[in-house]
Amino acid sequence: MQSFMTRYVTGAVKVLSGFRHPCAGSLIPALFMSVLSVSFPAEAGWYTATGRAAVIDNDVERARREAIDDAVRAALLEAGANVRIYQNYANGTLEGESVAVDSAYPVKRTTVLEEQRTLNSVQLRVRVFIDDDTLVKCPLSAVKKTVQPLTFRFEDNLTYAGASGLEDMTVEISHLLYSRLGLSDTLSLRPEQRLNFLRDSHASLTYEEVRSLEALSRRDNVQYAITGTIRSIALSDAGSSVLDKLLYKPTRRIEFTLSVFNAMTGVALLRRTYAGESDWDYDQGDFVDLRSERFLSSAYGQRLQELVAYATEDILSTLQCEPASARILSLRGDALIISIGQSSGVKEGQRFTLEHLSEVSDRQGRIYQSSQQSGAIYRVTEVYPHSARLIPDGGAQLLNVNADDVVTLK
């Protein structure tokens, strides 16, 4: 079970109802945050969930373990995952806001209630006891994080060849994921772009890829970038014999890797693979409309949407506690203009700290970016739709401040 917890700590949103303090007797309301219009119970206890996994190479035990992992993850999502948002009141006055993010969800016990097997899959119904009491606090950002979504692509030519008839799956997964992310009040998504980026989804970024991210950040004034690759959507036969083909449906796999980067620095914040397998309800040669009700309501379509929901929750969880930053576009007299504004939730009076960026080169002449915190603070005096004007605050100066330096919400 530890391997599961290492791989799959996720981020669904909890909506916490108000509760009455046993001593003071005053009602302390929680902040309600709407993400995907879903709410989850907040207390620890027993949860029941169903998990599925494909039997690959006749390895039923492996499929059984993966099905248990799948069920535990579903139970974690039902229990609520890492993001919880609070408002703190004293005598009717709002004193502050905070976000609590669970660093882990101890699974104390699991019990398999039911098990069903077919030739190609294992399905389990599992009862899980989850102890939810480990919290890490982070401040609630009043400014949206700017995100550049990139269209998914196939991992390689072999994966593309196995997607015969489903060549538009890259577009569909991108559509499902970014549509869900667009419902979040914490992110400001730019229009989706196609970019041939991240050639190997499991390798470190190359120097050229880091520079591409930095250029993307400057060109489109974004802080984060999201991309993904489809690793498999291969079809598996129901069996080798005629009887197997009559009794069982073929199955199709869905496996994709998601990556989230800080585009300003090239640092990978999240890299995770999501995989599943389900019955395939289409005959060979059938036209598959990936946005039709028939596909989305099919077993495979439901499994695809479930994996995309997992990915959405992980992105929200990852970015929730990241700082909101922006680039300095220009200097105007005694003020500086930054690359985010009213559309990102910037308001007059907010304060930002300054970070100086510079470039250094190695022996091969490759240029790298370095940064240094200045400690200087700048206050927002005017807000425009997509930019804002800041002036020095508390003795700060504009000396040595340059365009492309970064400010971070304090």
Salt bridges, closest charged atoms under 4 A:
GLU66 OE2 - ARG62 NE 3.13
ASP69 OD2 - ARG7 NH2 2.71
ASP70 OD2 - ARG303 NH2 3.28
ASP102 OD2 - ARG84 NH2 3.72
GLU114 OE2 - ARG125 NH1 3.58
GLU115 OE1 - ARG64 NE 3.02
GLU115 OE2 - ARG117 NE 2.73
ASP132 OD2 - LYS14 NZ 2.34
ASP132 OD2 - ARG84 NH1 3.34
GLU155 OE2 - ARG231 NH1 3.38
GLU172 OE1 - ARG291 NE 2.78
GLU214 OE1 - ARG211 NH1 3.08
ASP220 OD2 - ARG219 NH2 3.17
GLU255 OE2 - ARG231 NE 3.35
GLU255 OE1 - ARG253 NE 3.11
GLU277 OE1 - ARG253 NH1 3.88
ASP281 OD1 - LYS249 NZ 2.80
GLU306 OE1 - ARG303 NH1 2.30
ASP314 OD2 - ARG73 NH2 3.34
ASP314 OD2 - ARG272 NH1 3.14
ASP334 OD1 - ARG389 NH2 3.49
GLU359 OE2 - ARG211 NH2 3.80
ASP362 OD2 - ARG366 NE 3.13
ASP393 OD2 - ARG351 NH1 3.63
ASP393 OD1 - ARG379 NE 3.46
ASP404 OD2 - ARG218 NE 2.95
ASP405 OD2 - HIS356 ND1 3.12
